[in-house]
Amino acid sequence: MCAGRASFWIAAIGLMFASRALAYDGPLVDGHAHWGGSFDTHAVIERYRSAKVVAQLVMPRYLGTIQDLATTDERVLQLAAEYPAEIFVLAGMQRPDFTFMNWDSPNANALKILIEIDQKLIDRKVYGIGELLVRHWAYAGDGGKVGQHAEIDKPLDSVFFRMIAALALKHDVPLVIHMEGYPRLVRQLEAVLGQMPQLKLIWAHGCGRLNAEIIRKLMDTLPMLYCDLSNMTNTGGYGSGWPRAEEFTARMEEKGVWLEAYRKLILDNPDRFYIGMDVAHRSRWDMQQGNTFEERVNRTRELLKQLPEPIALKLAYANVVQIFRLPLDMQ
């Protein structure tokens, strides 16, 4: 090898190791986790531990297929009892019952589920409610679409949403929603939160993948609105415009570097964001390359290192612990 090419590769390898050394290496809390009936419990827990992701906020997934079975709150609560410092549960909202229902005319089964969630909150079994699917785009998964109802289009400004919001307000817990940021839905969000100013609303995936300036305007007027950044890394998934994108769909980073407008948004609102991995399906745990759990964790660490340390710690774990009042000692 000639001296010039050798120097190039030495420099490249040096940069690679320097980049890894500079990544945030402290503990993480996964603020947006899911659980399904086909997950290998021991394997998932070990991968979390190996990645130094010390805890996960789990939203049980009631939706599933034969290859990717659904689960229930009750099953995940059993896991939480086995791993009390590592798994914290929200009342699961990804339910077939809600998908096919008219949200302005809730049926008896939906009302029964809300009564059950109310009791779980009274008993302090769960730490919040979520992830409620308002506007969700279908995507390919095990054998095609993951669930017959993967394409979901519901009105936020509806009777059913207000009932769920009232339940969250009654118990003073956060409500997590998945809602792509269509302008009409943003207007509905402003209307509903304007009437329910105390509702602590977590808008998943970078607030519906909106661009930084729109998020800034919303946060300026809606003091209880928060964004989780789950699966927003540019390793794949929502952070790469998957499964599709619209004019309003934006990214927060490219190739491991914050987009400056997004970075400044976080610096100006350091208590309103937290990280998450959003590994929702068995196929995502089985995949050997691409947007794997470890890839998302590693990219998240690279991004956190680019923030001032006190703010990085807020996004890494402190904000999600505080917002959901998790009994988690991070000292």
N, C-alpha and C positions, 0 to 999 in steps of 0.2 A: 504494500500500500504506500502511495507517495506521501511525503510529509504533509502536503496541503490537505489531502483527504483525511489523514490521521488526525490532524489538528481539528478539522471540522467535526469529526465524530466524537472526539474527546470533549469538545465544547458542548456538543448537543447532549451527550450523556451527563455532563456536569449540570447543564440547565435542567434536565429532567429530575435529577436527584435534588437539586436546589429547590425546585418547585414542590416536590413532595415534602421536603424538610420544612418548607414555609407554610404548609397547610396547617389549619387549626387542628390540634391533636387532643383537645379536651373532650369531656363527655358531651353527648348529644341526647336529647329526648325527641323521639319521633312523634311529632304532634298530629300526624295524620296517618294512622295505621288502620288496617282492616284485618278481619279474620274470616276464613271460610272453612267449611266442613272438611275439605280435602287437604288442609295444611298439615304438614308433619310438625307437630308441636315442638318436639325436641330439636329438630333441625333448625327451625325458625329461631328459637330462643338462642341456640348456640351461634347462629350467624349474627344476631343482634349483639351478643356479648363480644364476639370476635371483632366486630366493627366499633366497639366502644359506644354503642347506642344503648344507654343504660336503662331506658324505659320507653314504653310506647303507649300512646293514647289510642285505644282500639274502638273502631266503629264496626260492630258486627254486621256482616253482609248477609241479609236474608235472601238475596237474589243468587241464583246459581244454575248450573247445568249438571248433567249426569257426570261429566268429567271434572266439574269444578263445583262441588256441592256447597249449598248454602249452610249457614249456621244460625244460631239464635243468641240473644242476650244471655240467656241462662247458661248456655254452654261456655261462652266466653267469660262469664262471671265465675264459673268453676275454675277456668284457667287462671283467672286473676287471684283466686284463693290459693292456688298452687304457687303462683309467682307474685306475691303481694307487693313487692317493691319494683316490679318490672312491667306489669300490665295494669292499666287503668281503663275503665270501660265507659263509653257513652251509650245512651239508649239508642239502639240501631234504628235507622229510618229508611234504609234501602230495602223496601218491602213491596212485594207484588200487590198487596192490598191497596197501596197508595198510587200505584202506577196507572191502574185502569179506572180509577175513580174520578168523578167530577169534583174538583177541589172547591167548587162553590156549593156542592151538595154532598157533604161527607156521609158515607153510609154507616150502618150500625157496627160493622166490623172495625172500621177505622176508629170510631168513637171508643170501642172496647179496648183497642190498642192504646189509645191515649190515656185511658183510665189506668191501664197496667203500667204505663210509663210514669204516670203521676205517683203511683205507689212505689215504684223503684226509687224515685227521687225523694219521696217521704222517708223511705228506709235508708237513704244515702248509699244505695248500691252503685249508682252511676254518677258521673261528674258533669254531665251535660247531655245534650241531644244532638244526634247527627249520624251520618251525613245525609241531610234531606236533599233529594234530587229534584231540582226545579227545572232546569234546562240542561239536558245531558245528551251529548252526541254519541251515537252508536259507534262501536269499534269491533274489529275482528278479534276473536279470542278462540277458546277451545271449541272447535267444530263450527266456527262462524261467530255470530253475535253472541256476546256473553249475556244471556237472558233475553227472552222474547221482547222485553220492554226496555232494551238498552237505549233506544231513542225516546227521550222523555221531554215533553214540552208542556209545562204547567204554569199557571199564572201565580206570581208571587203575591200580588194583591188579590187575595182570595180568602174565603171563609176558613178553609182548612189551614192555610199558613197562619192566619191570625190566631187560630186555636192553639197551634203548636207554639207560636210566639208567646201567647198568654201563659202557657204551661211553663216555659222557660222563665218568664218574668215572675211567676208565682214562686218559683224555687230559687230565683236569682242565679241561674246557671246559663252558660253559653249555648247558643244554637249554631251548628255548623251547616252551611248550605253549599251545594254544588250548583252553580248557575253561570252558564256562559254569558258574557257581558253584552248582550244585545241592548241597544239604546232604550228600547221600550221597557226592558226589565230593569235597567238602571233607574229609569223614571219611577217605576213601581217601587223599587227599593227605597228611593228618596221619600216617596209618599208614605210608605208603611213605617219606616223608621222615624219620619217626622211626627207620626202619631204615637209611636212607641219609643220615645227617646232613651229609655232605660234598657232596652233590649240589647244584650251583648251578642252581636252577630259576627260570626266568623265566616268570611266569604272565602272559600277554599280556592286553591290554585291561582294565587296572585290576584285575588278579587276578580275571578272570572276571566283572567288573562288580559285585563284591561291595561292600557298604557299608563305610564307613571303619572302623567299630568292629570288624567281623569281620576285616578286613585287619590291623588293629592287633593283635588277639589272635593271629592266625597269625604275624605277624612277631615277636611277643614270644617265641614258642616255637620258631620255625623260622628260625634265623639265616641260612640260605642261600637264603631265598625272596625274590625280587625281583618287582616289578610294572612292566611297561611300560605306558605310558598311550596307546598307539597308537589313533587313531580314537576317542578318548574325549571329544573336544571336542563341545560341544553345537551344532555346526554341522550335524549329521546323523550317520548311522552309529551305532556302538555307544553313543556318548555321548548319544544321543537315544532310546534304547530300541528301536532298529532291529536286526534285522528283527522282533523281538518281545521281550517282557519277561516276567519272572516276578516273584514276590514278592521274591526275593533280588536282583533286578537294580536297581542304583543308578547315580546319576550323580556325576560329580566337580565339575561346574560348571554354571551356568545363565547364559546371555546374557553370557558373558565374565567371570564372577566365580566364583571358587572357592566351593564350599560349605564352610562354616567347618570342619566336622569333617574334610573331606578335606585342606584346607589345613593344619590342625594335624597331621594324620597325616604329611604330607610334611615339615613342619618338625621333627617328632620323629624322623623316619627319613629323613634327606636323602640317604643313600647307597643307598637301596633302590628308587629310581624313576628312570625316564628316559623321554624322549618318543619318539614315532614317528608316522608319517603313515599307514601301512597302505593305500597305493594298490595294490590287488592285481590289478585287471582293466583291460583296454584301455578299456572303456566309461567308467571313472572318469577316465582321462586325456582322453577325448574330450569329456566333459560340459562345457558352457559355464557353468553356474551351479549353485548348491547346494553340496554337500559336496565341493568340488574340492580338489585338492592345495593350491592357494594359500590357500583358505579355511581349511583345517586349519592351515597354517603360520601364517597371520596370527592366528588365535585362540590358537594355542599361544604366540605371542609376547606377546599381551595377558596371558595367564595367568602367564607367567614373570615379567613385570614386577611382579606382585603379591607375589612372593616376595623375601626378602632376596637381594641380588646373589650372594653365594657359593653359596647353594642353587640359585638360578636357573641358574647356570653348571653345577652338577652335573647338573641335569635336562637342560639344553640339549645337553651333550656329554660332560662329564667322567666321569659314571658309566658310560655305555655304553662309552667308550674303556677305562676301567679294568676293567670286568667282563669284557669280551671280549678284553682285551689287544690292542687294535687298534694297529698301528704308525702312529699318526696324530699328528702334531705340531700342537697347537692354539695354540702360542705365536705 
